[in-house]
């Protein structure tokens, strides 16, 4: 009788756990926390302002490191990801773009201002993200025709901000 009870418990145990343990929900794009459209939009918009400042500084200073061009490329890809609903990936490409833009500003004797920093909400949305190296590889793979030379992007205004309806 004891063996029958044990067998019955062992058979019913998996069924019990399937009802009591919450099922894992797939994450956006399979990686990272859920990021809302408004978070992605806010990060992209603020990064666009940093890129515009970097563009101006590089145009004045004429120190070409390639960081401005790479920042513009990452930001364009972030906009594309945002439009496709991949908000987590979008904020990380925009994060990478902002970092590169700040490096371009510093290379041209500029300084990082407090408004270039991330808010606490933005930082929490970015936890668990891909490495800069992974983002760079993804950019090259997904947007192979993008120029990585500052000299190629300095003449025109960068098209890096979202439209009102995006």
N, C-alpha and C positions, 0 to 999 in steps of 0.2 A: 504494500500500500504506500509506503514511504517513497519507493522508487517511482511509482506512478505520479505522486504529487510533484516530485522533483522534475520529472519529465514534462509534466503539464506546465510547470512554472517556466522551465527553459523554453518551451514552445511558445508561450504567451508573452514572454519578456520582450522579444523584438517588436511584437505588435503594440505593446504598451508604450515603448519608447517612440515608435513612429507617430503616435498621437500626442505625446507630451513634449518632445524635443522640437523646438521651432525649426522649420526648414530654412536652410540658407538661401537667401535671395541673391540672385546674380547681381554683381556690381556693374556699374556703368562701364561698358567696354571691357568688363571682366577684371578690372583692376581699380583699386582705390575706393575711397568713400563716395557716397552719393553727393554730387555737387549740383546745386540749383542753377538754373539759367541766369538768374540775377547775379549770383556770385561770379559766374564766368564773365558776364557782361561788365561788371564793376572792375574786375581785374584787367580785362582787355582794354577798357576805356582809360584806366589809370596808366597802364603801360604805354598806351598810345601817346599820352602826354609826355612821358619820359623819353620816348623815341623822338618826338618832335624837338624836345630840348637837346637831345644828343645830335640830331641832324643839324641843328643850328650851330652847336658848339664845334662839330667836326668841320662844317663849312667855314667857320671862322678860323679855327686852329690849323686845319689842313694836315692833321696827323691821322693817317689812314692805317688802321690796324685790321680792318675787316670786320670788327665787332659791330659796327653800325649796320652794315649790309646783312650780317647774320641775324642781328636783332630784327630787322625789317622782315626777313624771310620767316623767322620763327613766329612773328606776330601775324603775318599773312596766313600762315598755316593754322595758327590759333583761331583766327576768324573763320576759316573754313571748317575747322572742327566744331566750333560753336554753332555755326549754321546747320551742321549735321547732327546737333544734339549730343555731341561728345564733350560735355562740359569739363569733366575731370582732365582729359587730355588737353583741352583748350587752355585751361588755367596754367597747366605746367609748361606748355610752349610759350605762353605769354610771360610766365615767370622767367623762363630762360631768356626771352627777348629783353625783358627789363634788366636783367643782370648784365647782358651784353651791352645794352645801351648805356648803363651806368659806367661800365668799363671804358666805353668810347668817350664819355664825358670826361672821365678822369684822365685819360690819355691826352686829352686836349686842354689840360689845365683847368678843368671845371671841378665842381664839388657836388657830391650827392646831397640833395636837400631833404628835409624831413618828409615832404609830401611824396617822395619817391618810395617810401617804405610801405610795407604791407600792413593792413589792419589785422587785428586779432582774428576776426572772422575769416579773412583771406588766408592767413597762416594755418588755421585749423583745417580749412578745406584742402590745403596742399600737402597734408601729412600723408606719408606712404607713397609718394610719387616716384616716378622714374628718375634715374640719374641724368645729369646733363649730357653725358656721353650717349645714353640711349635716345634722348631727345634729338641730339645732333644727327645720329644715324637715321632715325625715323624721318627727319626733315629731308635729308639727302635722298632717301628712298622715295618719299612721297612727292617731293617737289624738286626734281633733278635739274630743272632749268634755271633755278634762282641764282642770281649772281652773289658771290661772296666777297666782292671787292667794293670797298667804300667809294672808290672813284666812279663806279658805275651807277651808284644810287644817289650821289650827292647833288646832281643837277636837278632832279625832280623832287617835288614834295612827296614824302612817303605816304602811301595809301594804307594806313595801318589801323584806322579807327572803325568801329562798327557804325552802321547806319542806324537811324532812329528806330526802324522797324525790326531790327535784328535782335 
